[in-house]
Amino acid sequence: MRRSPLLNVTVHCPHFDRPVQAQRNSAIDRLVSCSDAATCCDPNPPTGHPGAHARPYPHGCPVFPSLAK
């Protein structure tokens, strides 16, 4: 299987209110990583209810929207 190239892009981070570097997978046209993810990720995020997935990233995260609070 051939790997898709990752493109380096700049996106606005609403958490830090500044541009951050991210990578976009060109095959699926989606952001897949962020240079500051370790800085803003909550290591022990609360869950809404039993069985719910933890949401470690701040609301509005453009890179990890499905994991945003």
Secondary structure, DSSP 8 states (H G I E B T S, - for coil): -----EEEEEEEETTTTEEEEEEEETTTTEEEEETTHHHH--SS---SSTT-----B-TT-SS-GGGB-
